[in-house]
Amino acid sequence: MDWENNQELKDILEKLHHKYSSTGQDLQSYLEGLYHTKAFNYWDYIHLDTLLSLQNPVTGITDEPIFIMYHQITELYFKLILHELNQVKDAQELTKKLLLGKLERVTRYFHVLADSFDVMSHGMEREQFLTFRKSLQPASGFQSRQYREIEFISTPLENLVHKDKRYTDLTHQEQLENVYWRQGGIQKDTGKPAHTNVEFEKKYWKHFTAFTSDIKGFTIWDQYMKLPKEDREDEQVIHAMKSYDSLVNVNWPLRHYRTAMVYLAQRNKVIEATGGSNWQEYLPPKFQKRIFFPELWTKQEKEDWGRAWVENTLGSL
């Protein structure tokens, strides 16, 4: 290669010089360091050995690693989803193109998650699951911090308030204290918070308080409402918003619900979830009516929220 006459190389070096000199750093030192740097391998780049060491079953039951890995994969998808939603939240001037692109990615991730529940519902021996789960208490998927962040970032907090107190005159803090999933963490027999919920809030409540305050006015709905009127009324945009809403608040929880029915429901008995959370009332959308963007749905659509899916699911079990 003719290094002296390679203008493209000179341009790159000039850009690098400007990058480092602007912060008082020496480009030559970086180039010398680069010479001694080892090339990245695949296993180094994704920290493969560390990743594969993170599955630590607490029993010797053979299907428990499936349960662990499935939930770890789910949390990685949640991180991908938040990565996209944060770009919508942080956009100084959100455009139709940006919103559609990010919602397309997010819905793709949630479709993968919803479809992947077959790994749970058909991928483990029921008796093995019912045995090793006894060693997991009070741990529960209920305690997913990232999933709560997805909900918080998607819609104004008032839409996540328990349906009995929704749209009443509550302060921001009162809305958070009455968020719907706190009722899902109540033990049905005692009416007291399940230990699962107590531990979850002990770890994350301060974080949620700060998080919901910081995103107030910048949720996906708030950002959507800042679009020009013609973009807000665009059929493609409305379809993308509603698809995301129904996927997260109907399809995803009902896939979860169906799996819970497979493992926890018997003909004459319903087995409690780990930690004692009231999963039968917490998961079905027709009970909670969790809707991120209620303004985009008709009155009848909101009244029938998730009903057909539940009836079909229960009828097939």
N, C-alpha and C positions, 0 to 999 in steps of 0.2 A: 504493500500500500504506500502511496506517495503521501507521507504524513505532512510534509511541508506545504503541499498544494491542496490539501483536503479542507475545503472551506466549511463543509458541514461540521467537521471535527472542531475547527477553530470557533465556529459559532457556539457549539456546545460548551467549549472551555470558557468562552467569554460569559456565557450565561451562568456557569458555575462560579466563575470569579466574582460576578456581580452578586450572586446569592450569598456567598460566604463573606465577602469584603463588607457588605452592607451591615453585617453584625460583628465586624471587627475580627473575623476569623481568617485563617490562612488556607487558601485552596491547596497549596502544595503539600501541607501536612495531611489533608484529607486524602489526596491522591497517593501519597506514600503509604498511608494506612490501608487504602484500598488494595494496594499491591500485595500486602501481607494477609489480607482477609481471605479466609477459606470460602470456597463456593458453597452455596446452599444446596442441600439435598432435600428431597421431598419430606423425609422423616424429620429433618430438623425444622423445616419451614412450618409444618403443622403440629410440631411437638408430638409426633405420633406415639412415642414410647410413654410420654406422660399421659396422653389421652387414653391409651389402652390400660393404664394402671389405675384408672379412676373408678373401676367397678369393684366394689368391695362388699360382697354379700355378707349378711349377718347370720345366715344359716347355711347348711350344706345341701339345701334342696336345689335340684338342678335347674328349675325354671326361674329361680329368683334373679339370676343375671339378666334374663330377658326383660324383666320388670324394671330393673335399674337402667339398662341401656336405653330402653324405650323412653323413659322419662328424661334422661340426659339429652337424647336427640330432640325431644320436644322442647326443652329449654333452649337448645341451640337455635331452633326455628323461631322461638319467641324472641331471641336476641336479633335474628335477621329481621323480624317484623318490626321491632322497635327501631332498628337501624333505618328502616324506610319511613316509618311514621314520624320519627324525629326530624327528618328532612322536610316533611310537610309542615310540621310545627314551627321549625326555625326559618322557614322561607320568609324573607322580608316582603316580597311581592309574589305571592303564589300565582302560578299560571295554570290554566286548564291542562296544558301538556304535562306539567310536573305532577299535578294531582292524579291524573289518569295513569301516568307511568308508575307512580308509587303504589297506588291502589291495586294496579294489575299485579305487581310483585307480591304485595301483601296477601291478596286473595289466592294467588298461586301457592304461597306458603301454607295458608290455612286449608286449602284443598288437600295438599299433601298430608297435613296433620289429621284432617277428618278421615281421609281414606286409610291412613295408617292405623286406625284403631282396630283393624282386623288383626294386627300383631298382638294386641291385648285380648280381644274377644275370642280369637281362635288360636292364638300362639302359645298358650300356656295350659297345662293340665289344671282343671278346676280344683281338684283336691290338693294339688301342690300349692296353688295360690292361697287357698283358704288356710293352709298350714303355715306358710312362711309369713303371711301378712300379719299373723299374731305377734311376730317378733318386730314389726315395724312401728307399732304404735308409740306415740301419737302422730308419727309422720304421715302426711297426706298431700296429694296434689293440690288440695285446697290452699296450701301454704306457698304457692308459686308467686313470688314477688313480681316477676316479669309479667305474668298474666294480668295482675292487678294494674300494672303500669300501662299495659295495652288498653285496658278499659278506661283508665283515667285520661289517657292522651287522646282517646277517640271522641269523647263526648263531654259536654258540660256535666259537672258533678251531680246536678239535680236529676239527671236521667238515670243515675246509678243508685239513687236513694230507694230504700225499700218501698214497694208499691203503695203501702198503706200511708206513707208520709210524703210521697212524691208530690212535687209542685205545691207544697205548702210553704208558708213564709218561714224559711229556715236560714240561718246564717251559714256561711261556708263551713265552719267547723261543725255545726249541727248536721249539715248534709253529710259530711264525712262520717260522723258518729252514727248516722242512720243508713250507711251504705248497705245495699241488699245482702252482701255475703256475710255480714256479721250475724244476720238471722240464720243463715245457713250453717253457722258454727255454733248453734244452740242445740244442746242435748234435748231430744224430744221428751224424754221421761222426766227430767228434772227442771227444764226451762233455764238451766244455767249454761254459760259459755263452755263449750267443749275445750279440753286441755289443748287440743290442736290449735284452736283459735287464740287461746290465751298466750301460747308460746309465739305464735305468728305475730300477734300485735306487739308483744314485748320486744320482738326483734325489729319490726318494720314500721310501727305506728308513727314514730317521729319522722321517718323518711317519707311516709305517705302524706303526712301533714304538710311537709315542705314541698313535696313533689306536686301535689294538687294546687298549692298556692302559686307555685312558679308557672304552671301551665294554664292558669286561669286566663281565659281570653285568647288562648292559642291552641285549643284542641283542634282536631281535624274538622269538627263542625264549625268552629269559630273561623278557621282559615277558609273553609268553603264559603262561608257567608261573606267573606271579603272579596270574593271573585266578582267580576262584573256580572250584572243581572243576566245577560245573554248566556254567559258561561254557566251560571248556576242553574239555568233552565234548560241547558243542553241535555238532550235525551241520553247521550253517552255518559255524561257526568253523573246524572241522576241514577242511571243503571249501575254504574260502578260503585256509587255510594251505597245503594240499596243491596247490591250483591255482597259487599263487604259486611254490611250490617247483619243480613240474614245468615251469612256464613258463620260469623263469629257468635251470634246470639241465638241461632236456631240449630244449624247443622252441627257445629262443633260440640256444644253441650249435650245434644241429643245422641251423638255417637258415643260420647262419654257415658251418658245415661244408659244406653243400650248395653254397653259393656258391663256397667255396674249391675244391671238386671241379670246378665248371664251368670255373674259370679256371686252376687249378693242376695238375689231374690230366689226363694224357694216357694213351693206351692202353699205351704202353711206358715211360712216364716220369712221375715226379711232380716238379713244380717246387717249389723251396723257397719258403717265405714270406719276405717282406722281413726281413732280419736273421737268417735261418737258423733261426727257431724251428720246433720239431717239431710242426706243426699237426695232423698225422694222429693223433698220440697225445694232444695237448693238448685238442682240441675234442670228440671223441666221448664222451658221458656214460658209455657202457658200460665205457670204460677207466678213467676217473677216479672214477666213482661219487660225484660231487659231489651231496650231498643236505643241504639246510639243516636239515630236521626229520626225521631218520631214525626217531625214535620213533613217528611218525605213519603209517609205511608198514609193510606186512607183509614178512616175510622174502623171499617170492617176488617181491614188487614191487621190492624193492631189488636182488635178483639179476638181474632183467630190466630194470633201469634203462636206458632209452633204446635197448634192443636192437632192438625192432621198428621204431622210426623209422629207425635206421641201415640195417637190412636193406632196408627199403622204398626208402630214398634211394639206396643203392648199386645196387639192382636197376633203378632207373629211369634210371640214367645210362649 
